[in-house]
Amino acid sequence: MSTSFNTKLHPLGVCIYSLNGDFLRNATAEEFIDQLEHDLEKGKRKFLLNLKDLKHIDSSGLSVLLRFFTKIRNKGGDSSIIHPAVSVLKLLEISKLNTVFRIEESEDTAIQHLTAQEA
């Protein structure tokens, strides 16, 4: 299965990235990180990563998620993950990355948390 991603901007300024497929392909991972860097350069600082359609992930995929998280934090931004598949959540728990990433139950909850400091 091929991997893809799409992005949209929430009206409150949160960039929402949605991953689809396996997330094991290096070319897609680089496009994903390039898009993040582009959004960071444009001044975006709030990011939501929707993993609902990401079926599974391996250590390479975890590395990309860490790069995503680190680049955002290094620019003073914040991020949340929503809807990880059971297999993805299990790997995040085994690797203890569930303590690094903020995993929210819904898009509304994540956006509320990401924009709370601005209120």
Buried (B, 14 or more C-beta within 10 A) or exposed (E): EEBBBEBEEBEEBBBBBBBBBBBBBEEBBEBBBEBBEEBBEEEBBBBBBBBEBBBBBEEEBBEBBBBBBEBBEEBEBBBBBBBBBEEBBBBBEEBEBBEBBBBBEEBEEBBBBBBEEEE
